[in-house]
Amino acid sequence: MPLRERDKPICVAIVDDHDAIRFAFKAACAEFGFEFCASAGSVTELLENHSIANCDVVVMDLSLADGSIVAENVTNLLKTG
């Protein structure tokens, strides 16, 4: 469904270990009509510090500086619902 036909904007969070990427992503969300939910440098940080229950999408860096494993990160995100 196109964004303009939804009741509310798509809510997006980002996980990336680079501040500049997170800031640029937040600006891009605003520019293109997406609601920015949260950002964090790791999946652990996102889950500990933010409620992502209303997030529709989580954009995640696949090579995080914390050395976390992608499959485990995705599994942990999916467990939140």
N, C-alpha and C positions, 0 to 999 in steps of 0.2 A: 504494500500500500504506500503510495507517495506520502512524503512528510506532510504536505499541505492538507491531506485528507484525514489525518489522525486527529483524535481529540486533544492530544497533548504531544509535546516534542519527545523525540526519542532521547532517553537518558543514558549518558555515556560516561564511563570511568576509564582512567588510564593507569597502567602500571609501567613505569619506565624509570631507570636509575639515573637518568639525566634530567636535571631541572629544566634546561632549555627546551627539551622535547615536550615536557609536561606543560610548560607555559604556552608554547606555540600551539599545542593541541587544544588547550582551553580556549585560546583565541579563535582557532578554526571552528570549534564547536559553536561559539557565539556567532561567528560570521555566517555559518551555514544553517543556523536555526536548530541546532541540537542543544539539549539541556546538559550541562556539565555537572556530573554527580560528585566525583571525587578523583583525587590523584594520589599516588604513592610511589615510593621507590622500590617496593617489593610487594608481593602478594600478602605476605604476613602483615606488613604495615597497613595495607588496605583493609584487611579483614579485622585487624585489631582497633583501627582508628576511625573507621567509616561504616555506616550502615549502607550496604549496597543492595538491600532488598528491592528497591525501586529501580535499580539499574537495568536497562534493557541490553546493554552491550558493555563488555570490558575489553579494551584494547590493551594488549600486553606485549612488552618486549620479550623476545624469546631467548635473549642472552643477557640475563640480569647479573649485576656485579656480585650479588650474594651467592652465586653459584647454584641457585635452586634449579630443580629439574622441571622442565616444561610440563610433563605429564602430571607431576605432583601438584604443580601450581593450578593447572586446569581442574584437576580433581577437587582441590580445596575450594576453588571458586564455585564449582558446581554443587558442592555440599551445602552452600549457603542458600541455595534455592534459586 
